[in-house]
């Protein structure tokens, strides 16, 4: 996929349960054209990695990238030789992925609201995926456009899970 057109990828066989995404580029203002920025995280950073032999919490940036390369079958020296990886700990970052039920989160604009909207990762946007910049921007656009009567289209939600090709690939991977 081109940067920003795919979704988050989760490596289910990773002991760290690594997920990563390559969002629209440039990611930062004044980002050089030859620089790509992506983010990744592990849901189980205290487990020993499959390729580096120690927990993610004890790894430096190079070791984290080497673990990722091991899963993707990339040659580290070819792909990430000049990369910079800055590890950080975000202990509550996965709170939005906790099990929940429909209605646990408010809609961005509550029913009958005239001047109140919720803008965060903790609102309900049907068919969208939390934890993305797009989600945060989309929910803010929904509120602003509604209350200020701005007639602009909100970028559509990419529903890759509904594509036949994705369903077939998922079926094959499930029985591998």
C-alpha positions, -999 to +999 in steps of 0.1 A: +000+000+000+010+036-005+017+054+028-016+064+044-039+041+024-036+010+045-045+003+080-026-008+111-009-042+107-007-065+137+018-093+138-002-120+157+027-144+159+049-118+177+055-124+213+053-087+218+021-086+197+036-058+175+014-035+155+025-008+132+012+017+106+027+039+079+005+069+078+002+097+052+036+113+045+049+138+053+039+131+089+056+162+102+058+198+089+091+202+071+097+165+070+124+158+043+111+141+012+135+112+017+124+105+053+095+081+061+079+081+096+060+052+110+049+041+144+047+008+161+039-006+195+037-039+214+008-050+236+030-074+255+063-055+259+073-075+290+075-108+270+108-120+255+109-112+217+110-138+191+142-126+175+161-104+200+158-126+230+147-100+255+116-080+265+108-050+244+110-029+276+148-037+278+154-030+241+170+000+224+156+013+191+178-008+169+168-040+187+131-032+183+136-026+146+156-059+143+126-077+160+103-061+135+126-071+106+126-107+118+088-109+116+087-092+082+116-112+069+134-080+060+172-076+060+178-050+087+210-036+070+191-031+037+159-016+052+167+001+084+205+007+084+200+045+086+168+044+107+162+061+140+139+044+164+130+062+197+114+038+222+090+052+247+066+038+273+029+047+271+013+026+299-023+036+292-021+038+255-041+006+249-070+017+271-091+024+240-087-013+229-103-027+261-134-048+256-166-028+253-202-029+241-222-008+217-232+024+235-203+024+260-189+055+242-209+086+233-215+098+198-193+128+188-225+149+189-250+137+214-286+135+202-304+169+204-271+187+213-269+223+200-234+233+213-217+202+229-195+177+211-170+151+223-137+151+204-114+123+214-105+087+208-133+077+232-163+085+211-182+062+188-177+066+150-194+035+134-171+015+111-140+035+121-109+023+139-096+042+170-059+051+176-053+068+144-047+104+135-075+101+110-100+092+137-091+122+158-093+145+129-125+130+116-143+134+149-132+170+152-144+177+116-178+161+124-183+185+153-170+216+137-188+211+104-221+203+121-221+232+145-208+258+121-229+246+092-198+240+070-208+221+038-176+200+033-172+163+029-155+144+057-129+120+043-145+086+039-137+057+061-116+029+044-135-003+049-109-028+039-126-055+059-155-055+035-134-060+004-137-095-011-100-098-017-093-091+020-119-116+031-104-144+009-069-136+021-081-137+057-097-171+052-065-185+037-044-171+066-068-185+092-062-221+080-024-218+074 
